[in-house]
Amino acid sequence: MATRSVIPFGPQHPVLPEPVHLDLVVEDERVVEAIPQIGFVHRGLEKLVQKRDFNQFVYVAERVCGICSFGHGYGYASATEKLMGIEIPRRAEYLRVILEELSRCHSHLLWLGLLADAFGFEALFNHCWRLRETVLDIFQRTCGARIILSITIVGGMAHDISDEDLKWVCEQLEGLKREYREIVDTMFNDVTVRERLCGVGYISFEDALELSMVGPFAKGSGIEHDMRTTGYGAYGDLEHFEPIISTECDCYARCKVRCEEVFQSIDIIEELVKKIPHDGIGGKPKAKVVPEGQSLVMIEQPRGEAFYYVRGNGTKNLDRFRMRTPTSQNLGGLVRALQGVDLADVPMIILTIDPCISCTER
Amino acid sequence: MYTTEYVTIPLGELLTRVQTFKYEGLRFVQMAAETTAQGMDLFYTFYDEVNDKAITLDIYDIDETSEVPSIQNMYFTAFSYENETHDLFGVKFVNMKLDFGGHFFNVAVDSPMTVITPEQKAEREKAAKVAAAKAAKARKAAEEKSAAEADAAAAAKIAAVEAGKSAASVGDVADPAAAAAPASAAAADAGDAGADAPAASAPSADDRAAKMEAKLAAMDPEKAAKVRAALAARAAKEAK
């Protein structure tokens, strides 16, 4: 009979950029059960909404996480605008979506670099992070910052991005697309990569549905759920949008989805830049208080569907801000995906889920 | 664009609603809690992919001792939210499939999200102080009312004493002992100003004056002054 033992994985581990702990119950080399524990970087940022007024809090929301920063500000601002009954100009909506798609490119390039580094493909890691710099340079020129952009405000955008800059963004992305295609083709045709990823961390379509999984983790199992299909923001103005899915249900499928999403994001940005209207960017609302009531907004972050909820009490401070990030939703899938796998595959599986612990703990 | 709907339900209806949603194929989105002055609010969100609708179940004002049924049997992914809500808000869940026993979030303080802000604390303390001041004012008003009634009774006694004294001085020539009797009866029975029951042993005028002084000393100074003035006026009138 196999010996059963518990191996602690994390909170500090070479493949984990953020602290999460897993107790891996193993029989010989096979994982029987994985028990997660989080809370190492819990900051109580949701509670801070009671001390900062609704205009200030957008900057707090952006600081929940460095990778999903823009999306959090976007989600919070949208939920607050919805509660206050503010309709922002279309140009502001377009700019937000363009920046959100750039954030997706930045997040996926960062993730691919980390994955490559985890299985020793360091040349790929270097190239991914070099290409990511292109996106960060775009942020720097258009927003004045590289990570925490602070361009979103409740009621619109803090400043405009000129048409010349948007044209320059498209030129930069054209170059990025060409180079990224070469990298992706190299990666997916590499024997070692296929060996490490194909058939590993299998999550069936039924399980993904049962566990309400979101983002590339779910799309890699054939689930077509993507909030962008609902047409929020400027997504409704796209000629055509179809989520990228894969039906192999393994780590390789999840990687393919993420890599293809970068190309899709670049296409979306190019289309929106061509169509962007010139009706202003809005500004801070005249109202000094948020009315009583509640509102929620769901957007598609790089890791999947994110949920933002605000509750107003008739003062300048909100009663409650709730942020549910994709990683929280995918923890059930992570636990399921790790059952029955080889111990050596655990880092790969965790990385293909791309957990964001800062977002999860807030 | 998706639509949103908020439904307020009692805690007892939660499982039935969630079972219906599961049967209808809704996707579980999230659950969360919030502390209020009245207790705790819970809200569960589900997403209807067919109609692109987000439905939120609001459960308001559950108290700290309430036991919330777990929905993990229907939506396993709720385990992270239920354990989080337990660890951060102290909400008690029952029948949890995966229960971390308070060790899912590695936080140093129990239920850190229930700690209220200084502003909230100040607001609640201010409200408590206002309520206490209101109660104290009501209590003082009641006391003053009863004191005024007692004063009125005392004034009536004094009047009775003075009346007895006048009667005694009128009959002093004939029978001093008989004249003192009505005054003594008036002093003995405060409620009986008529003093129709004569008594054999009556206190002297000095005793009565001393008793009156003691009463006046115990009174509110303003009222005592008024009583003194009234007595003096009466005495002057009678002297005329």
Interface residues (C-beta under 8 A of the other chain):
Chain A: H21 I35 P36 Q37 I38 G39 F40 H42 G44 E46 K47 Q50 K51 E210 L211 S212 M213 H225 M227 T230 G231 Y232 G236 Q294 S295 L296 M298 E305 F307 Y309 R311 N317 D319 R320 R322 R324 S328 Q329 L331 G332 G333 E361
Chain B: M1 Y2 T4 Y6 R27 F28 V29 Q30 A32 E34 T36 F43 T45 Y47 E49 D52 A54 T56 Y75 F76 T77 F79 S80 Y81 E84 D87 L88 F100 H103 F104 F105 N106 V107 P112 M113 V115 T117 E119 Q120
